[in-house]
Amino acid sequence: MWRIRDGKATLVVYEIWRGPNGEEGQIDGVLPLSEFGFEIHVTVAFMVSMVGLSMDKVCTLLRFFWELELSKSQADALLNQLSRQWEHEFESLCQLIAVSAVVHADETSWSLNSVWAFLSEKARVLVFGCRKDGDTLAQLLPKDSFAGILVSDDAAVYQRFTKAQKCWAHLIRKAVRFTLLQPDNAEYKNFLEGVLAVFTKAKRAAADLRLKETGRAARVAEFFDDVCELCFARCGDESRQPKPDDETDREYHNLVHEVARLSCDEELFTFVLHPEVDATNNEAERGLRGAAQDRRTGRNSKTLPGAQRRTILMSVLESLKLHLSEFTLGSVLSEVQTWWHHGESLFDRLVAECGLDPPTESRLNKLVPLPKTA
């Protein structure tokens, strides 16, 4: 089988012996029924899934750097083998997301339905080809049992969580947009300056380590009053309605009501009460940046099986990147090698440490259901 030795593809011949009781010998770093070393599987998965290269470019790079002649069909088969090998790890990552203290979530459109990112201190799960609805979200973050804090935008699907932090960056960008559209509108300008002032004070309070729980609650009460005063001109007078022929003013009216509602729902200053929480959802947005770029350039899956494969590979590699001190081919191979020797992965150990049972059902098939065949 083909292995990488001293930076070059080398055809290695192994003699495999059975043990005294008929045990089958195993070759380190080789998947069952594979003609290629595991280092080649991981390299192809990294370049296709995380870097976003096409199969043609990946094959060209392997030929140039390693003198490895690999066809597109062989590269595709390697990705299929690796995703099957890592499917159990993906299920463990889904369990870890559900018991995380803080989860960042975001979604965007994709070639098939949507792509969703769930990022936490324990795991990173990216789901390609899923539907953007409450049923999909409930597979990973059931509202009746998720005890952590959800950081997200104000999309309807993220509403009614027990603890939540809505993204300030979204609100500020909306307020900035109105001042750019109508620079001379004093009301728009004053609202933007007020939002920025409240946010600045809240960020300062969140970073103040001298504040205890009661002090933080008192500061949040002050910020709540500031928001009420800021939104009173629009929300306090029911007769104050947006101009019917001015779409910009109607959108501004909705933004003011959105800020007031989020403040009343206690979803604007959670990051002050819990300093470990971010005030924005920028981390999840960055997690989807590569997927969005792939969508624009057409380098995305066109089938649901392909979406499932990409979901597994991206989630496992991104989660390994989170836990390894150095994310390199060598460190990934070393970590996975320990999984084979000990019979459990890093994510299995984390699941056990959280007091959870090993996964027994496939969330993947619920998140990205494959079409039924006749």
C-alpha positions in Angstrom: 0.0 0.0 0.0 1.0 3.6 -0.6 2.6 5.4 2.4 4.4 8.7 2.7 8.1 8.1 3.6 10.6 11.0 3.8 8.3 13.3 2.0 7.7 10.9 -0.9 5.0 8.4 -1.8 6.4 4.9 -1.4 4.8 1.6 -2.2 5.2 -0.5 1.0 4.7 -4.3 1.2 3.5 -5.7 4.6 3.5 -9.3 5.8 0.4 -9.7 8.0 0.4 -12.7 10.4 -2.3 -14.1 12.5 -1.9 -14.5 16.3 -1.9 -17.8 18.1 -5.6 -17.6 18.7 -6.4 -16.5 15.1 -6.2 -12.8 15.8 -5.8 -10.7 12.7 -2.7 -8.5 12.5 -3.3 -4.7 12.1 -1.1 -2.3 10.3 -0.6 1.0 12.2 -1.9 4.0 10.3 -3.9 2.1 7.8 -7.7 1.8 7.6 -9.2 -1.6 6.9 -9.4 -2.6 3.2 -7.5 0.5 2.2 -4.6 0.8 -0.3 -3.4 4.1 1.2 -1.9 5.2 4.5 -4.1 7.2 6.9 -1.8 10.2 6.4 -3.1 10.4 2.8 -6.7 10.2 3.9 -6.3 13.1 6.4 -4.3 15.2 3.9 -7.0 14.9 1.2 -9.8 15.6 3.8 -8.0 18.7 5.0 -7.4 20.2 1.6 -10.9 19.5 0.2 -13.0 20.2 3.3 -11.1 22.8 5.2 -9.0 24.6 2.6 -11.7 24.3 -0.1 -9.6 23.0 -2.9 -11.1 21.1 -5.8 -10.3 17.4 -6.3 -8.3 18.3 -9.4 -6.1 20.7 -7.5 -5.6 18.2 -4.6 -4.5 15.5 -7.0 -2.1 18.0 -8.6 -0.6 19.0 -5.3 -0.1 15.4 -4.1 1.7 14.7 -7.4 3.9 17.7 -7.1 4.9 17.4 -3.4 4.7 13.7 -2.8 5.0 12.2 -6.3 1.7 10.4 -5.5 -0.4 9.6 -8.5 -4.0 9.8 -7.3 -7.1 10.0 -9.5 -10.2 12.0 -8.6 -12.2 8.8 -8.1 -9.5 7.5 -5.7 -9.5 10.8 -3.7 -13.3 10.6 -3.5 -13.1 7.1 -2.2 -10.6 8.1 0.4 -13.0 10.8 1.7 -15.8 8.2 1.9 -13.7 5.8 3.8 -12.6 8.5 6.3 -16.1 9.8 6.9 -17.3 6.3 7.6 -14.4 5.8 10.1 -15.3 9.1 11.9 -19.1 8.9 11.9 -19.1 7.7 15.6 -16.9 10.7 16.5 -19.4 13.1 14.9 -22.2 11.6 17.0 -20.0 12.2 20.1 -19.5 15.8 19.1 -23.2 16.3 18.8 -23.6 15.1 22.4 -20.9 17.4 23.6 -22.6 20.4 22.0 -25.8 19.7 23.9 -24.0 19.8 27.3 -21.7 22.8 26.6 -21.8 25.9 28.8 -21.8 28.3 25.9 -22.7 27.6 22.3 -22.4 30.0 19.3 -24.8 29.2 16.5 -25.3 30.6 13.1 -26.5 29.5 9.7 -26.4 30.5 6.0 -27.8 29.2 2.7 -25.9 26.5 0.8 -26.1 24.5 -2.3 -28.5 22.1 -0.6 -30.7 23.8 2.0 -28.5 25.4 4.6 -25.2 25.0 6.5 -25.3 25.4 10.3 -22.4 26.0 12.7 -22.4 25.2 16.4 -19.3 26.1 18.3 -18.5 25.6 22.0 -15.7 25.2 24.4 -15.9 21.4 23.9 -16.7 20.8 20.2 -17.3 22.4 16.8 -20.1 20.9 14.7 -20.8 22.1 11.1 -23.9 20.6 9.5 -24.2 20.9 5.7 -27.4 20.3 3.7 -29.7 20.6 6.7 -33.0 22.5 6.9 -33.1 25.8 8.7 -36.0 25.1 11.1 -36.7 24.3 14.7 -36.6 20.6 14.2 -33.0 20.7 13.0 -32.0 23.0 15.9 -33.7 20.6 18.4 -31.5 17.7 17.3 -28.5 19.5 18.8 -29.9 22.1 21.2 -33.3 21.0 22.6 -34.8 24.0 24.3 -36.3 22.0 27.1 -33.0 20.5 28.2 -30.2 22.7 27.0 -28.9 24.4 30.2 -26.1 26.5 28.6 -26.1 30.0 27.0 -26.9 30.3 23.3 -25.1 33.1 21.5 -26.9 33.9 18.2 -28.6 36.5 16.1 -32.2 37.3 16.5 -33.6 34.9 14.0 -37.0 33.4 15.0 -35.6 29.8 15.3 -33.3 31.0 18.2 -36.0 32.5 20.3 -37.4 31.1 23.7 -34.1 29.7 25.0 -33.8 29.9 28.8 -30.4 31.7 28.6 -29.4 33.6 25.5 -27.1 36.4 24.3 -28.1 38.1 21.1 -25.4 39.5 18.9 -24.6 43.1 19.4 -22.7 43.3 16.1 -25.9 42.6 14.2 -27.8 45.4 16.0 -24.9 47.9 15.6 -24.5 47.1 11.8 -28.2 47.7 11.3 -28.1 51.1 13.2 -25.0 52.1 11.1 -26.8 51.3 7.9 -29.6 53.8 8.6 -27.1 56.6 9.3 -25.4 55.8 6.0 -28.7 55.9 4.1 -29.8 59.1 5.6 -26.8 61.0 7.1 -28.9 64.1 8.0 -31.5 62.2 10.0 -30.9 63.3 13.6 -33.0 60.5 15.1 -31.0 57.8 13.3 -27.8 59.4 14.4 -28.8 59.8 18.0 -30.0 56.2 18.2 -26.7 54.8 16.8 -24.7 56.9 19.3 -26.9 55.7 22.1 -26.6 52.1 21.2 -22.8 52.4 20.9 -22.6 54.2 24.3 -24.6 51.5 26.1 -22.6 48.8 24.4 -19.3 50.4 25.4 -20.4 50.7 29.1 -21.6 47.1 29.1 -18.3 45.9 27.6 -16.4 47.8 30.3 -18.6 46.3 33.0 -18.2 42.8 31.6 -14.4 43.1 31.7 -14.3 44.6 35.3 -13.2 41.6 37.4 -13.9 43.6 40.6 -17.6 43.3 40.1 -19.3 40.4 41.9 -22.7 38.9 41.0 -24.8 41.6 42.8 -22.7 44.3 41.3 -23.1 42.9 37.8 -26.8 42.6 38.3 -27.0 46.3 39.4 -25.1 47.4 36.3 -27.4 45.4 34.0 -30.3 47.2 35.6 -28.7 50.5 34.8 -28.2 49.4 31.2 -31.8 48.3 31.0 -32.9 51.8 32.0 -30.5 53.3 29.3 -32.1 51.1 26.6 -35.6 52.1 27.7 -34.7 55.8 27.5 -33.1 55.2 24.1 -36.1 53.5 22.7 -38.8 55.5 24.4 -39.3 58.0 21.5 -40.5 55.2 19.3 -41.8 52.5 21.6 -43.3 54.7 24.3 -45.8 56.4 22.0 -48.1 54.0 20.4 -49.3 56.7 18.0 -45.7 57.0 16.7 -45.8 54.8 13.6 -43.3 54.6 10.7 -44.0 56.7 7.6 -46.0 54.5 5.3 -44.1 55.5 2.2 -40.6 55.3 3.7 -39.3 51.7 3.8 -36.1 52.8 5.6 -38.1 54.4 8.4 -40.2 51.3 8.8 -37.0 49.1 9.1 -35.6 51.6 11.6 -38.9 51.4 13.6 -38.6 47.6 13.6 -35.0 47.8 14.8 -35.9 50.1 17.8 -38.6 47.6 18.8 -36.2 44.7 18.4 -33.7 46.3 20.8 -36.4 47.1 23.3 -37.8 43.5 23.1 -34.4 41.9 23.5 -33.6 44.0 26.5 -37.0 43.1 28.1 -36.3 39.4 27.4 -32.9 39.7 29.2 -31.0 38.7 26.1 -28.8 41.8 25.6 -26.6 41.9 28.7 -26.1 38.2 29.5 -22.4 38.8 28.7 -22.2 41.2 31.6 -23.6 38.7 34.1 -21.4 35.9 32.6 -18.1 37.3 31.5 -17.1 34.1 29.8 -19.8 34.8 27.2 -19.1 37.0 24.1 -21.3 39.9 23.3 -21.3 39.1 19.6 -21.7 36.0 17.4 -18.7 36.7 15.3 -17.0 33.4 16.1 -19.9 31.4 14.5 -19.9 33.8 11.5 -16.2 33.1 11.0 -16.9 29.4 11.3 -19.2 29.7 8.3 -17.0 32.0 6.2 -15.3 29.1 4.4 -18.6 27.5 3.6 -19.9 30.7 2.2 -16.9 31.2 0.0 -17.2 27.6 -1.3 -20.9 28.3 -2.1 -20.0 31.4 -4.2 -17.3 29.5 -6.1 -19.4 26.3 -6.6 -17.0 24.1 -4.6 -19.7 22.5 -2.5 -21.6 19.2 -2.4 -24.4 18.6 -4.9 -25.8 15.5 -3.1 -27.0 14.7 0.4 -24.5 11.9 0.8 -21.8 14.4 0.0 -23.2 16.8 2.5 -23.1 14.1 5.2 -19.5 13.4 4.3 -18.5 17.0 4.5 -20.4 17.4 7.8 -18.4 14.6 9.4 -15.0 15.6 8.1 -15.3 19.3 8.9 -16.7 18.7 12.4 -14.0 16.2 13.4 -11.1 18.2 12.0 -12.4 21.6 13.4 -12.9 20.0 16.8 -9.4 18.5 16.7 -8.1 21.9 15.9 -9.8 23.1 19.1 -8.1 20.6 21.3 -4.7 20.1 19.8 -1.9 22.5 20.9 -0.6 22.4 17.3 -2.9 21.6 14.5 -0.6 19.8 12.0 -0.7 16.6 10.0 1.7 15.0 12.5 -0.4 16.0 15.6 -3.6 14.7 14.0 -2.1 11.4 13.0 -0.6 11.0 16.5 -3.9 11.7 18.2 -5.9 9.4 16.0 -3.3 6.7 16.5 -4.0 6.8 20.2 -7.7 6.3 19.4 -6.9 3.0 17.7 -4.6 1.8 20.4 -7.0 2.6 23.3 -10.3 1.8 21.6 -11.8 5.3 22.2 -11.4 8.7 20.8 -10.7 12.0 22.5 -14.4 12.9 22.1 -15.5 9.6 23.6 -13.5 10.4 26.7 -15.1 13.9 26.9 -18.5 12.3 26.6 -17.7 10.0 29.5 -16.3 12.8 31.6 -19.6 14.6 31.1 -21.5 11.6 32.5 -23.1 10.8 29.2 -23.7 7.4 27.7 -22.1 6.7 24.3 -24.3 7.6 21.3 -26.8 4.9 20.3 -28.6 6.6 17.5 -27.6 8.6 14.4 -28.2 12.3 14.7 -26.6 12.7 11.3 -29.4 10.9 9.5 -31.9 13.2 11.2 -30.0 16.4 10.5 -29.3 15.5 6.9 -31.8 12.8 6.0 -31.0 10.8 2.8 -33.7 10.3 0.2 -35.5 6.9 0.5 -34.6 4.5 -2.2 -37.1 2.1 -3.7 
